[in-house]
Amino acid sequence: MKTQITTILFLALCLACFFPFINPPIALAVGIVFAQIFKNPFQHKTQLTINWLLKISVVGLGFGMNIHKALAAGKDGFAFTIVSISLTIGLGLFLGKLFKVDQKIAKLISSGTAICGGSAIAAVSPIIKADAKQISIAIGSVFLLNSIALFLFPVLGHYFHMSQHQFGIWSAIAIHDTSSVVGAAQVYGNEALEIATTVKLARALWVLPVSVLFAVTNHTSLKNIKIPYFIGLFIVAILANTYIPNISLVAPSIVSLSKTGLTLVLFLIGSGLNYQSFKAVGIKPIFLAIIIWVFISIISFFGVTQLIN
């Protein structure tokens, strides 16, 4: 009986994500609260759903963007991307040794913080031959900070009077996972959403050179490297929206559904973040993740606010 009630409640909350009164932060918060009280009845299927729904939704957002604006946003974020990724991974590996954190966990946390959260961890883990426990610890650390960032960043952006452009780039650099970047930017405004999504996906491409670097240093075959193909579909969607006139008839509906899909993704992510999962992570990895995240957030904040109007 309890299992049936839990299943009905879970499905009802999933359905609620399709209504406008549930925005990304609320969806994540509801998911987290649900995880503390109940057990996700579809735990094994949820991760697969998150993976595919996130990709499909991000591609859908491309139908609301213009290629010329996207290129401009990518150009502004390029220098920040190179510097921030190098600093983040370098600092993460150094502090990992200093704090005597498992080196594979340190590499996973550093990659996840520097590039694109769980996607980067998933890409790097087979290259460095990380086991399930090391992967879960890294993902738990990164998702904990993602949850905080989704609530905190829009508040800080408004407090410091950041422009839509500035916030879009800052969130793409300083928030780990694509879902939380898009969620925070969506709350901040449509321009911030366009810029943040473009810069974050351009940043995600850096998982390839980082993976190659780890493959070389770990003497691993390059065949283990995963290519994020869905980014190419995102670019196709932008091109279609820019150059196909009739696409404007359906593009707004696609974008709206994509935003709803991302809201549902954040609820599903939250539904897997219970107290036990964080407790299993341990203090040192979380401490390492916090230091790296605070460092890159502060550095990128001052860089963006000083160099971009």
Backbone bond lengths (Angstrom), bond angles and torsions (degrees), N, CA, C in turn:
res aa  C-N    CA-C-N  psi(-1)  N-CA   C-N-CA  omega(-1)  CA-C   N-CA-C  phi
1 M - - - 1.468 - - 1.526 111.12 -
2 K 1.350 115.39 -45.05 1.463 120.33 -179.89 1.521 110.44 -62.70
3 T 1.341 116.48 -39.04 1.466 121.05 179.78 1.522 110.85 -63.69
4 Q 1.330 116.50 -39.97 1.463 120.59 179.27 1.527 111.49 -65.45
5 I 1.338 115.81 -41.87 1.471 120.45 178.82 1.527 109.99 -63.38
6 T 1.335 116.04 -43.14 1.462 120.59 179.13 1.520 111.10 -61.54
7 T 1.322 116.02 -42.69 1.465 120.53 179.87 1.522 111.46 -64.29
8 I 1.330 116.77 -44.07 1.469 121.04 179.41 1.516 110.72 -63.12
9 L 1.337 116.40 -43.92 1.461 120.90 179.63 1.527 110.98 -63.65
10 F 1.322 116.55 -42.78 1.471 121.35 179.96 1.528 110.45 -60.95
11 L 1.311 116.86 -46.95 1.467 121.28 -179.96 1.528 111.45 -66.15
12 A 1.340 116.64 -35.50 1.468 120.60 178.13 1.527 110.72 -65.62
13 L 1.324 116.41 -39.88 1.462 120.52 178.64 1.530 110.94 -68.94
14 C 1.320 116.53 -36.59 1.468 120.03 174.52 1.525 109.89 -60.38
15 L 1.326 116.33 -44.01 1.469 121.80 179.62 1.524 111.06 -64.71
16 A 1.341 117.01 -35.71 1.470 120.97 -179.64 1.525 111.61 -62.90
17 C 1.328 117.18 -25.22 1.470 121.07 179.78 1.526 112.11 -65.50
18 F 1.327 117.18 -15.61 1.463 121.32 179.57 1.528 111.90 -84.17
19 F 1.330 117.21 -3.96 1.459 120.79 -179.34 1.531 110.02 -100.83
20 P 1.339 117.34 146.63 1.473 121.41 -173.45 1.524 115.27 -64.94
21 F 1.346 118.80 -19.19 1.461 119.40 -179.09 1.529 112.21 -76.52
22 I 1.331 117.75 -6.35 1.466 121.66 175.38 1.522 108.67 -105.77
23 N 1.334 116.73 105.72 1.467 120.17 176.86 1.533 108.94 -97.14
24 P 1.336 119.21 173.86 1.470 121.03 -175.48 1.530 115.51 -54.34
25 P 1.348 120.19 -48.40 1.473 118.46 178.88 1.530 113.19 -61.35
26 I 1.343 116.18 -40.45 1.465 119.22 178.90 1.527 110.46 -64.05
27 A 1.336 116.62 -41.40 1.466 120.75 179.89 1.525 110.67 -60.84
28 L 1.329 116.61 -44.70 1.461 120.33 179.09 1.525 110.48 -63.45
29 A 1.342 116.68 -44.43 1.468 121.15 -179.14 1.522 111.30 -62.51
30 V 1.329 116.72 -43.06 1.467 120.58 178.76 1.529 109.99 -63.05
31 G 1.335 116.42 -40.65 1.458 120.25 178.23 1.516 112.50 -62.31
32 I 1.327 116.30 -42.72 1.468 120.95 179.83 1.529 110.84 -64.81
33 V 1.342 116.83 -43.93 1.466 120.89 178.17 1.536 109.80 -61.45
34 F 1.317 116.36 -43.31 1.464 120.58 178.82 1.529 110.51 -58.84
35 A 1.335 116.26 -41.76 1.469 121.08 -177.14 1.526 112.50 -65.55
36 Q 1.334 117.43 -28.61 1.466 120.04 -179.60 1.528 111.93 -77.03
37 I 1.332 116.86 -24.91 1.466 121.15 -174.87 1.534 111.88 -101.95
38 F 1.329 115.00 -39.41 1.465 119.94 -175.84 1.531 110.17 -122.47
39 K 1.313 114.95 170.68 1.455 120.93 173.96 1.520 108.53 -105.89
40 N 1.329 115.86 132.07 1.462 120.83 178.96 1.538 109.30 -55.87
41 P 1.336 118.63 117.79 1.466 120.50 -176.76 1.529 113.66 -72.53
42 F 1.323 115.71 -12.80 1.468 120.25 179.77 1.531 110.33 -123.49
43 Q 1.305 117.10 42.04 1.460 122.45 -172.80 1.527 112.82 -54.15
44 H 1.320 117.01 -44.95 1.466 120.25 -176.03 1.530 112.25 -70.65
45 K 1.333 116.74 -31.41 1.462 120.26 -179.35 1.529 111.95 -85.68
46 T 1.321 116.62 -20.05 1.465 120.46 -174.96 1.517 112.30 -63.39
47 Q 1.338 117.97 -44.51 1.451 120.84 -177.59 1.521 111.87 -63.06
48 L 1.332 116.35 -40.28 1.467 120.19 177.25 1.525 110.49 -64.56
49 T 1.333 116.18 -40.66 1.462 120.97 178.42 1.520 110.92 -63.13
50 I 1.333 116.95 -44.28 1.465 121.75 178.16 1.520 110.14 -57.77
51 N 1.313 116.13 -47.16 1.462 122.14 -176.70 1.525 111.64 -58.15
52 W 1.326 116.98 -49.89 1.459 120.68 -176.56 1.527 112.51 -78.06
53 L 1.331 117.21 -40.12 1.464 119.83 -178.34 1.523 111.08 -66.41
54 L 1.324 117.13 -36.54 1.464 120.65 177.29 1.526 110.45 -62.46
55 K 1.308 117.09 -46.44 1.462 120.93 -179.32 1.527 111.55 -63.61
56 I 1.337 115.95 -46.38 1.465 120.32 -179.56 1.526 110.66 -62.63
57 S 1.321 117.35 -42.09 1.469 121.69 -178.60 1.517 111.64 -66.71
58 V 1.338 116.85 -40.66 1.459 120.64 178.99 1.527 110.29 -64.29
59 V 1.329 116.80 -42.51 1.468 120.45 176.49 1.534 109.56 -60.53
60 G 1.325 117.01 -41.55 1.463 121.25 179.29 1.517 112.98 -60.97
61 L 1.329 116.62 -34.35 1.473 119.95 178.46 1.527 111.27 -63.14
62 G 1.314 116.63 -25.43 1.467 120.33 178.93 1.512 112.94 -60.84
63 F 1.344 116.87 -25.29 1.457 120.14 179.53 1.537 112.41 -74.44
64 G 1.319 116.59 -2.51 1.458 119.91 175.89 1.521 112.30 -108.88
65 M 1.346 116.67 12.32 1.460 120.57 -174.57 1.520 112.09 -122.01
66 N 1.317 114.54 158.58 1.463 122.82 178.33 1.527 109.05 -110.69
67 I 1.324 116.84 136.33 1.458 120.73 -174.47 1.527 112.40 -61.14
68 H 1.319 117.54 -34.45 1.460 120.91 -178.14 1.529 110.99 -68.66
69 K 1.339 116.34 -42.07 1.466 120.13 175.91 1.523 111.16 -67.49
70 A 1.326 115.89 -37.18 1.461 120.40 -179.48 1.525 110.84 -64.30
71 L 1.336 116.53 -42.52 1.469 120.67 178.68 1.523 111.16 -65.04
72 A 1.333 116.04 -38.74 1.465 119.96 177.88 1.519 110.87 -64.23
73 A 1.330 116.86 -42.55 1.469 121.15 178.98 1.519 110.56 -65.18
74 G 1.340 116.09 -42.89 1.455 119.95 179.13 1.510 112.19 -63.09
75 K 1.329 116.30 -36.78 1.465 120.98 179.10 1.526 110.84 -66.05
76 D 1.334 116.38 -42.23 1.471 120.31 179.51 1.530 111.32 -64.97
77 G 1.334 116.28 -36.17 1.455 119.35 -176.13 1.518 114.63 -86.34
78 F 1.353 117.48 -8.06 1.469 120.64 -172.48 1.521 112.14 -63.53
79 A 1.339 116.28 -50.71 1.471 119.57 -177.75 1.528 110.73 -64.05
80 F 1.337 116.04 -41.94 1.466 119.71 178.20 1.530 110.92 -61.11
81 T 1.332 115.44 -37.27 1.462 120.39 -178.53 1.524 111.49 -63.88
82 I 1.328 116.86 -49.25 1.465 120.55 -178.34 1.522 111.06 -60.77
83 V 1.327 116.31 -49.23 1.469 121.01 -177.26 1.522 111.05 -64.64
84 S 1.335 116.62 -46.23 1.469 120.17 -174.93 1.525 111.98 -67.98
85 I 1.335 117.66 -39.35 1.465 120.28 179.28 1.529 110.51 -64.90
86 S 1.321 116.36 -44.52 1.467 120.74 179.88 1.524 111.42 -62.39
87 L 1.335 116.01 -46.19 1.463 120.25 -179.30 1.526 111.74 -65.62
88 T 1.313 115.96 -42.46 1.466 120.18 -176.18 1.518 111.92 -65.97
89 I 1.323 117.35 -47.99 1.467 120.29 -179.38 1.523 110.69 -66.87
90 G 1.325 115.98 -42.23 1.467 119.51 178.63 1.519 111.86 -60.82
91 L 1.339 116.43 -46.95 1.465 120.73 -179.87 1.523 110.64 -65.81
92 G 1.328 116.82 -40.90 1.461 120.39 -178.79 1.522 112.42 -61.92
93 L 1.324 116.98 -44.10 1.464 120.66 -179.72 1.533 111.04 -68.45
94 F 1.338 116.10 -37.27 1.467 120.28 178.95 1.531 110.97 -66.34
95 L 1.335 116.08 -47.74 1.464 119.67 -179.40 1.525 111.32 -68.71
96 G 1.328 116.06 -31.33 1.459 119.82 176.97 1.523 111.26 -59.16
97 K 1.328 115.97 -43.07 1.470 120.28 177.28 1.529 110.80 -69.95
98 L 1.328 116.01 -39.90 1.463 120.79 -178.27 1.527 110.92 -63.67
99 F 1.341 117.12 -42.42 1.461 121.47 -178.58 1.528 112.82 -88.60
100 K 1.337 115.44 0.05 1.475 121.71 -179.83 1.532 111.79 59.26
101 V 1.334 114.22 42.32 1.462 120.93 173.76 1.530 107.59 -83.82
102 D 1.322 117.28 142.69 1.460 121.43 175.32 1.534 109.07 -45.73
103 Q 1.338 117.32 127.90 1.454 121.05 -172.47 1.527 113.07 -64.79
104 K 1.314 117.42 -33.05 1.465 119.14 177.38 1.523 110.26 -68.51
105 I 1.322 116.46 -39.95 1.469 119.99 177.10 1.528 109.65 -64.52
106 A 1.329 116.69 -41.04 1.469 120.66 179.20 1.529 110.86 -62.10
107 K 1.324 116.86 -40.54 1.469 120.37 178.68 1.525 111.13 -66.01
108 L 1.324 116.49 -40.30 1.463 120.23 -179.93 1.523 111.42 -67.23
109 I 1.329 117.18 -45.05 1.466 121.14 179.26 1.522 110.38 -64.51
110 S 1.324 116.88 -42.56 1.471 120.94 179.77 1.525 111.04 -62.95
111 S 1.333 116.69 -43.14 1.467 120.84 179.56 1.517 110.89 -66.64
112 G 1.345 116.37 -43.11 1.455 120.32 179.87 1.513 112.58 -63.71
113 T 1.330 116.18 -39.43 1.467 120.73 178.83 1.521 111.18 -71.28
114 A 1.323 116.93 -39.30 1.460 121.57 -174.63 1.521 113.39 -74.87
115 I 1.340 117.26 -34.55 1.461 118.32 -168.99 1.530 112.45 -114.84
116 C 1.321 117.91 -78.93 1.475 118.03 -173.28 1.522 112.38 -152.02
117 G 1.312 116.85 46.26 1.454 121.61 170.38 1.511 115.11 59.08
118 G 1.335 114.87 -129.55 1.450 121.15 -175.66 1.516 113.56 -60.16
119 S 1.336 117.89 -32.07 1.463 120.97 179.62 1.529 110.98 -65.67
120 A 1.325 116.29 -41.40 1.461 120.10 178.52 1.526 110.95 -67.72
121 I 1.318 116.12 -39.26 1.468 120.42 178.19 1.526 110.17 -63.12
122 A 1.330 115.94 -42.17 1.463 120.15 178.72 1.520 111.49 -64.60
123 A 1.333 116.90 -34.25 1.462 120.52 -178.95 1.528 112.16 -75.40
124 V 1.323 115.97 -38.16 1.472 120.51 -174.98 1.531 111.95 -82.16
125 S 1.332 117.54 -31.88 1.471 121.02 -172.70 1.534 114.67 -55.15
126 P 1.356 120.50 -44.00 1.465 117.55 178.93 1.523 113.23 -70.64
127 I 1.324 116.83 -24.27 1.460 120.70 -179.05 1.520 111.18 -71.60
128 I 1.354 116.34 -40.71 1.463 119.21 179.74 1.521 111.84 -93.79
129 K 1.370 115.22 4.07 1.467 122.48 177.84 1.526 112.57 59.37
130 A 1.338 114.47 47.47 1.467 120.39 177.41 1.522 109.67 -76.94
131 D 1.336 116.64 144.74 1.460 119.67 178.58 1.533 110.23 -89.79
132 A 1.335 115.60 176.54 1.465 121.26 -174.50 1.531 111.86 -60.55
133 K 1.331 117.47 -39.04 1.458 120.53 -178.95 1.522 111.03 -66.92
134 Q 1.323 117.28 -42.84 1.470 120.88 179.18 1.528 110.72 -63.49
135 I 1.324 116.31 -40.38 1.466 120.71 179.03 1.529 110.86 -65.30
136 S 1.338 116.89 -44.72 1.468 120.63 -178.22 1.527 111.07 -65.54
137 I 1.322 117.67 -36.24 1.463 121.23 178.11 1.526 110.29 -64.93
138 A 1.336 116.31 -44.86 1.466 120.45 -179.88 1.522 111.34 -64.87
139 I 1.323 116.30 -45.74 1.465 120.18 -179.81 1.527 110.67 -65.20
140 G 1.336 117.46 -40.37 1.461 120.54 177.78 1.516 112.23 -60.41
141 S 1.331 116.50 -42.49 1.476 121.41 179.26 1.522 110.99 -63.55
142 V 1.336 115.54 -45.85 1.466 120.73 -177.54 1.527 111.19 -68.02
143 F 1.330 117.81 -43.42 1.467 120.37 -178.39 1.526 112.02 -68.58
144 L 1.324 117.56 -30.15 1.467 120.38 175.85 1.527 109.71 -61.02
145 L 1.328 116.72 -47.17 1.461 120.76 -179.28 1.526 111.60 -72.40
146 N 1.339 116.95 -31.58 1.462 120.47 173.68 1.522 111.10 -57.88
147 S 1.330 115.24 -43.60 1.463 121.04 -178.54 1.525 110.66 -61.95
148 I 1.325 115.94 -43.50 1.464 120.53 178.79 1.522 110.82 -64.69
149 A 1.341 116.11 -43.75 1.470 121.23 -176.90 1.522 111.84 -62.84
150 L 1.323 117.44 -37.82 1.458 121.22 -177.96 1.525 111.30 -59.68
151 F 1.333 117.14 -35.47 1.466 121.21 178.55 1.530 111.61 -86.14
152 L 1.328 116.44 -38.98 1.460 121.61 -170.43 1.530 114.05 -78.39
153 F 1.326 117.40 -41.26 1.463 120.30 -171.48 1.533 113.81 -63.30
154 P 1.341 119.85 -46.83 1.469 117.43 177.95 1.532 112.91 -59.79
155 V 1.324 116.32 -35.96 1.472 120.28 178.05 1.524 110.23 -63.87
156 L 1.338 116.46 -47.08 1.467 120.58 178.84 1.524 111.42 -64.29
157 G 1.329 116.03 -39.41 1.463 119.68 179.59 1.518 111.78 -59.55
158 H 1.327 116.95 -45.01 1.466 120.58 178.61 1.531 111.16 -69.86
159 Y 1.317 116.67 -37.93 1.464 120.26 -178.69 1.530 111.11 -62.28
160 F 1.319 116.22 -40.80 1.464 120.61 -179.38 1.532 112.62 -93.01
161 H 1.335 116.67 10.29 1.467 122.71 176.35 1.526 112.33 54.34
162 M 1.321 115.88 44.66 1.460 119.80 177.55 1.529 109.43 -72.91
163 S 1.331 115.72 142.74 1.459 119.50 176.07 1.523 109.37 -73.64
164 Q 1.328 115.96 167.64 1.458 120.46 177.02 1.534 110.54 -58.51
165 H 1.319 115.36 -41.80 1.464 121.55 -179.81 1.526 110.99 -62.68
166 Q 1.309 116.34 -48.42 1.463 121.52 -179.22 1.530 110.98 -62.03
167 F 1.329 116.05 -45.74 1.461 118.81 -177.60 1.523 111.35 -65.82
168 G 1.330 116.28 -38.95 1.456 119.95 179.19 1.515 112.23 -57.68
169 I 1.323 116.53 -46.90 1.465 120.63 -179.54 1.522 110.57 -70.32
170 W 1.329 117.00 -43.03 1.473 120.21 -178.15 1.523 111.69 -61.38
171 S 1.325 116.46 -46.30 1.460 119.39 -178.98 1.528 111.23 -65.09
172 A 1.333 117.33 -36.34 1.461 120.55 179.62 1.522 111.87 -66.46
173 I 1.324 116.41 -30.26 1.466 120.89 -179.31 1.522 111.48 -84.74
174 A 1.321 117.01 -42.96 1.466 120.80 -167.91 1.524 115.41 -96.94
175 I 1.327 118.62 -14.17 1.459 120.37 176.27 1.521 108.13 -100.26
176 H 1.324 116.64 135.19 1.461 120.24 -170.41 1.524 113.94 -67.53
177 D 1.323 117.09 -65.10 1.455 122.13 -166.39 1.521 111.88 -88.82
178 T 1.331 116.48 144.58 1.461 121.87 -178.44 1.526 112.15 -57.06
179 S 1.330 117.29 -40.18 1.463 120.43 -178.00 1.527 111.44 -61.15
180 S 1.330 117.09 -42.54 1.466 120.58 -179.45 1.523 111.71 -73.92
181 V 1.338 117.08 -33.70 1.469 120.86 175.46 1.525 109.54 -60.39
182 V 1.329 115.61 -50.87 1.463 120.65 -178.98 1.527 110.94 -64.88
183 G 1.333 116.79 -39.21 1.453 120.38 179.17 1.521 112.69 -62.59
184 A 1.339 116.73 -45.77 1.465 121.25 179.72 1.525 110.93 -66.27
185 A 1.330 116.63 -43.23 1.464 120.75 -178.47 1.522 111.34 -68.50
186 Q 1.323 116.98 -34.63 1.462 121.32 179.05 1.521 110.76 -62.91
187 V 1.325 116.24 -37.86 1.464 120.98 177.32 1.525 110.35 -68.04
188 Y 1.334 116.53 -34.84 1.472 120.81 -174.76 1.529 112.33 -74.87
189 G 1.345 116.96 -36.88 1.460 119.48 179.54 1.519 112.20 156.97
190 N 1.337 115.94 162.06 1.467 120.87 -175.88 1.524 112.92 -64.88
191 E 1.321 117.64 -39.33 1.465 120.04 179.09 1.522 110.68 -65.98
192 A 1.325 115.89 -42.49 1.464 120.13 177.66 1.525 110.27 -61.49
193 L 1.339 116.39 -37.95 1.466 121.24 179.58 1.523 111.08 -63.21
194 E 1.323 117.19 -45.57 1.467 120.94 179.83 1.530 111.08 -61.49
195 I 1.320 115.37 -47.35 1.462 119.99 -176.79 1.525 110.67 -67.51
196 A 1.322 116.55 -45.76 1.461 120.63 -177.76 1.526 111.52 -62.10
197 T 1.330 116.96 -43.06 1.465 120.58 -179.38 1.520 110.98 -64.13
198 T 1.334 116.34 -45.01 1.468 120.29 -179.19 1.518 111.48 -63.71
199 V 1.331 116.73 -48.87 1.470 120.57 -178.23 1.524 110.92 -64.96
200 K 1.336 117.03 -39.70 1.464 120.17 -178.48 1.524 111.28 -65.49
201 L 1.330 117.15 -42.10 1.460 119.68 -179.72 1.525 111.34 -71.00
202 A 1.327 116.86 -34.90 1.467 119.17 173.98 1.528 109.48 -64.46
203 R 1.319 115.11 -37.62 1.467 120.77 177.61 1.529 111.04 -65.51
204 A 1.339 115.85 -36.45 1.471 120.33 -178.57 1.518 112.09 -61.92
205 L 1.337 117.29 -26.62 1.464 120.64 178.89 1.526 111.95 -63.97
206 W 1.325 115.87 -20.52 1.461 119.61 -179.88 1.523 112.38 -72.35
207 V 1.322 116.24 -4.98 1.461 118.73 174.26 1.527 110.13 -65.03
208 L 1.338 117.18 -24.45 1.464 120.72 179.68 1.532 112.23 -68.85
209 P 1.360 119.79 -56.83 1.466 118.22 178.19 1.528 113.95 -63.42
210 V 1.337 116.52 -33.54 1.470 119.00 177.51 1.525 110.24 -67.25
211 S 1.323 116.69 -39.99 1.464 120.83 177.59 1.521 110.77 -63.46
212 V 1.337 116.20 -41.27 1.473 120.50 177.78 1.529 110.10 -62.03
213 L 1.337 116.25 -42.23 1.469 120.68 179.29 1.523 111.12 -60.31
214 F 1.339 116.38 -47.05 1.466 120.17 179.15 1.531 111.57 -67.08
215 A 1.341 115.97 -34.12 1.471 119.37 178.82 1.519 110.75 -64.87
216 V 1.325 116.22 -40.84 1.469 120.81 179.75 1.527 111.01 -68.13
217 T 1.334 116.48 -46.10 1.467 119.95 -177.42 1.524 112.39 -71.56
218 N 1.355 117.25 -23.38 1.462 120.61 179.18 1.527 112.51 -102.59
219 H 1.347 115.67 5.47 1.466 121.48 178.42 1.531 111.26 55.00
220 T 1.351 114.72 46.24 1.463 121.54 -178.70 1.523 109.59 -109.50
221 S 1.315 117.07 149.75 1.460 121.87 179.91 1.528 110.68 -65.43
222 L 1.319 115.43 140.37 1.465 120.74 178.40 1.528 111.93 -69.04
223 K 1.333 117.63 -11.74 1.467 121.36 178.41 1.528 111.80 -65.03
224 N 1.341 116.90 -20.09 1.469 120.77 -179.15 1.523 113.22 -78.77
225 I 1.331 116.82 -7.68 1.464 120.42 -177.13 1.526 110.20 -76.08
226 K 1.338 116.18 131.40 1.458 122.15 179.58 1.528 110.06 -100.35
227 I 1.322 116.02 131.98 1.461 121.49 179.98 1.530 109.24 -98.64
228 P 1.343 118.28 126.84 1.476 120.90 -179.98 1.531 111.87 -75.92
229 Y 1.337 116.86 80.69 1.467 121.91 -174.12 1.529 112.92 -62.20
230 F 1.334 117.60 -29.39 1.464 119.14 -174.08 1.530 112.35 -64.05
231 I 1.336 116.99 -19.85 1.470 120.08 177.76 1.528 109.89 -65.20
232 G 1.328 116.22 -34.19 1.461 120.15 176.14 1.514 111.59 -63.80
233 L 1.334 117.30 -38.50 1.461 121.10 177.38 1.530 111.01 -67.70
234 F 1.325 116.74 -34.03 1.469 121.21 175.79 1.529 109.74 -61.53
235 I 1.318 117.36 -42.02 1.466 121.76 178.94 1.526 110.23 -66.36
236 V 1.336 117.10 -40.76 1.470 121.41 177.04 1.526 110.38 -59.84
237 A 1.331 116.75 -41.25 1.470 120.91 179.33 1.530 110.95 -63.04
238 I 1.332 116.79 -40.95 1.468 120.51 178.02 1.523 110.51 -63.67
239 L 1.330 116.76 -44.49 1.467 121.33 179.22 1.528 110.84 -62.37
240 A 1.325 116.38 -41.33 1.465 120.31 179.07 1.525 110.68 -62.54
241 N 1.336 116.52 -43.27 1.465 120.59 -179.17 1.525 111.44 -67.53
242 T 1.326 117.07 -28.47 1.467 121.30 -177.87 1.522 112.33 -81.65
243 Y 1.328 117.22 -40.21 1.461 120.23 -169.08 1.536 115.65 -112.69
244 I 1.322 119.28 -8.11 1.464 120.76 177.72 1.531 108.88 -105.33
245 P 1.323 117.80 106.54 1.477 120.98 -173.43 1.523 114.25 -57.25
246 N 1.314 118.05 -45.78 1.471 120.99 -174.45 1.528 113.72 -70.84
247 I 1.324 116.90 -11.21 1.468 119.75 -179.53 1.524 110.86 -64.59
248 S 1.327 115.98 -20.95 1.464 120.29 -178.85 1.532 112.20 -64.92
249 L 1.338 116.98 -17.45 1.458 120.59 -179.94 1.533 111.87 -72.01
250 V 1.317 115.75 -30.47 1.471 119.65 -177.19 1.532 113.15 -115.03
251 A 1.331 116.84 -15.79 1.468 120.62 -175.63 1.532 113.14 -56.14
252 P 1.341 120.09 -46.74 1.471 119.65 -179.56 1.529 112.87 -58.22
253 S 1.332 116.70 -37.85 1.466 120.22 179.50 1.524 110.96 -68.36
254 I 1.329 116.31 -38.60 1.469 120.43 178.56 1.527 110.11 -64.09
255 V 1.328 116.00 -44.14 1.468 120.72 -179.83 1.524 110.46 -63.49
256 S 1.331 116.41 -42.87 1.466 120.42 179.66 1.522 111.36 -61.82
257 L 1.334 116.65 -44.24 1.464 120.51 177.83 1.530 111.31 -64.47
258 S 1.317 116.02 -35.59 1.464 120.81 179.87 1.523 111.02 -66.14
259 K 1.321 116.67 -41.49 1.464 120.49 176.98 1.522 110.98 -63.27
260 T 1.328 115.81 -39.63 1.463 120.07 176.38 1.517 110.82 -64.41
261 G 1.332 115.82 -41.01 1.458 120.41 177.73 1.512 112.29 -60.04
262 L 1.326 116.64 -40.05 1.467 120.66 179.12 1.523 111.27 -69.53
263 T 1.324 116.79 -34.00 1.461 120.17 175.52 1.530 109.99 -63.43
264 L 1.329 116.29 -42.77 1.464 121.19 177.32 1.524 110.86 -64.42
265 V 1.326 117.28 -38.45 1.474 121.40 177.09 1.517 110.83 -57.64
266 L 1.324 116.39 -43.89 1.465 120.07 -178.31 1.526 111.69 -68.11
267 F 1.335 117.31 -35.50 1.471 119.25 174.20 1.525 109.86 -63.00
268 L 1.323 117.07 -45.16 1.466 121.02 -179.37 1.524 111.61 -63.35
269 I 1.326 116.71 -38.89 1.468 120.19 176.22 1.527 109.95 -62.41
270 G 1.327 115.95 -46.68 1.461 120.86 179.42 1.512 112.92 -60.64
271 S 1.335 116.79 -34.52 1.465 120.62 -177.62 1.526 112.50 -67.84
272 G 1.325 116.36 -11.82 1.463 119.90 177.87 1.513 113.85 -105.88
273 L 1.336 116.56 2.52 1.470 120.53 -177.44 1.527 110.35 -101.31
274 N 1.314 117.49 75.60 1.461 119.82 177.77 1.522 111.99 -95.90
275 Y 1.309 114.74 172.75 1.467 120.71 -175.60 1.527 111.96 -60.75
276 Q 1.320 116.36 -38.38 1.465 120.33 -177.87 1.522 111.56 -64.15
277 S 1.342 116.71 -37.46 1.459 119.76 -178.75 1.527 111.32 -66.67
278 F 1.349 116.63 -36.36 1.460 119.77 177.69 1.529 111.31 -74.51
279 K 1.335 116.12 -36.55 1.453 120.78 -179.93 1.527 110.87 -62.56
280 A 1.332 115.92 -35.19 1.464 120.78 -177.85 1.528 112.25 -71.63
281 V 1.320 116.98 -17.94 1.465 120.20 -177.38 1.525 111.98 -68.08
282 G 1.322 117.24 -42.68 1.461 120.56 -177.47 1.518 111.95 94.02
283 I 1.325 115.73 164.16 1.462 121.66 -173.87 1.525 112.85 -75.61
284 K 1.335 117.40 -47.23 1.468 120.45 -173.43 1.532 113.67 -59.32
285 P 1.352 119.18 -49.23 1.464 118.33 178.97 1.531 113.32 -60.98
286 I 1.342 116.50 -40.19 1.466 119.41 179.12 1.528 110.36 -66.39
287 F 1.328 116.45 -40.91 1.461 120.92 177.95 1.520 110.48 -60.76
288 L 1.334 116.14 -44.01 1.467 121.09 177.13 1.519 110.81 -60.53
289 A 1.333 116.46 -47.16 1.467 121.02 -178.88 1.527 111.45 -62.15
290 I 1.334 117.03 -39.98 1.467 120.81 -179.54 1.530 111.19 -64.84
291 I 1.323 116.58 -45.16 1.466 119.96 -178.49 1.523 111.02 -61.69
292 I 1.348 116.05 -45.83 1.469 119.62 -179.74 1.522 110.18 -62.90
293 W 1.331 115.83 -44.09 1.468 120.58 -177.34 1.528 111.39 -64.93
294 V 1.312 117.70 -46.32 1.468 121.10 179.28 1.528 110.04 -61.75
295 F 1.330 116.07 -41.50 1.470 120.83 179.84 1.525 110.90 -59.51
296 I 1.341 116.63 -53.22 1.461 119.24 -176.22 1.518 111.39 -69.59
297 S 1.336 117.81 -30.26 1.467 120.78 178.57 1.526 110.89 -66.14
298 I 1.329 116.36 -44.44 1.466 120.68 -178.79 1.525 111.63 -69.92
299 I 1.342 115.85 -46.16 1.464 119.94 -179.59 1.526 110.90 -61.06
300 S 1.324 116.66 -47.03 1.463 120.10 -178.47 1.528 111.48 -68.68
301 F 1.333 117.08 -33.22 1.468 120.10 178.57 1.537 110.38 -61.23
302 F 1.324 116.06 -49.71 1.465 119.13 -179.66 1.526 111.21 -67.64
303 G 1.323 116.72 -36.52 1.472 119.22 178.07 1.511 111.43 -63.20
304 V 1.326 116.69 -46.42 1.464 121.75 -176.98 1.522 110.92 -67.86
305 T 1.331 117.75 -46.48 1.466 120.62 -176.10 1.540 112.54 -70.29
306 Q 1.328 116.82 -26.99 1.459 119.57 -179.65 1.524 113.07 -86.65
307 L 1.335 117.28 -30.67 1.458 120.35 -172.47 1.525 114.48 -104.76
308 I 1.351 116.78 -16.12 1.470 119.47 -176.61 1.525 109.22 -123.00
309 N 1.301 115.73 132.43 1.466 120.97 179.84 1.522 110.92 -85.79
